[in-house]
Amino acid sequence: MKFGREIVIGGCLLLMGLSLTAADKVVAKVNGEPIYEQELDFPLPEGRFRTDLKILKEIRLERLIQRRIISRLLERNHIVVTKVELDQKWADREKTPPSSGCACCNYPSLNDYLQSNYYKPEEYLADLANELGYEKFMIAQWNKVCPPGEARKKLMDKEKPRLLQEFTKASHIFFNVTQRPEYTIDPAKTQRTAQTKADAAWQRLQRGADFVQVAKEVSEDANTRSVGGVLTCIPLYAYPFGNEFINTLSKLKPGEYSKPVESAWGYHIIRRETMNDNDILTILQETFMVENWNQTEEQAVKNAKVERSL
């Protein structure tokens, strides 16, 4: 028989059409809801062995189980994600595809990401709905625990000295080397090209060009280029670009920028930024959201009755 299986994700109804028969095998149940073997199907890339199929199905099954648990968690908390919000999120990911390794190197396209990670478009859309639902759910929790006004100001005043010691804000202008397609053909030439571009950007800065404008024009970090190269406020040791980047940043004063610095991924011109009250508030909110969501998600997974039969 044919029917459209309805999946409600955080209050948003998505239709994933499946043609199921009485013989379709149930490979798992999540709190009694079946997951069918047909849902695990995904065309193997050319050149992959049949023995990879079992591993691929296991990967996709665990992803489906996790997605089902989270979507039902959001649904129970009456979190609603609209189609307009989903469409915008999808468009954003098409414009800036997910990371392909380091924080500043992205897949060439969203479709490349989907194929490389064995996602069907409707599955990734469901994950985006969960992502949006998580943000809504945790922002609501944050506003309840720390409402705008005096309570939030007191928290900021209390935590600001510590956060200014622990966290660092930086920007960079990045030139990719190791994740460019031509790197596999001629690594040395690719490296020289990136170094030349980094040196040219450095010379522009030396002649008085604005750092933000140069980053917007020439940086190859797709995630930060549109905002002038600004990176997330994180502890100094947590920057994902290696020791040379960290050591260079640690020696800069707010407003100073470095000469081109080589990392495992390419070349960076680094500028240390001054953290402001909005940065402090963002750190507090994001820390609250991550820590509390991890606890909420862990409890939801623990409480879920998962039966696997694959």
Summary of the structure (lengths in Angstrom):
residues: 310
radius of gyration: 23.0
end to end distance: 22.9
largest distance: 72.6
contacts: 880
relative contact order: 0.13
helix: 54%
strand: 17%
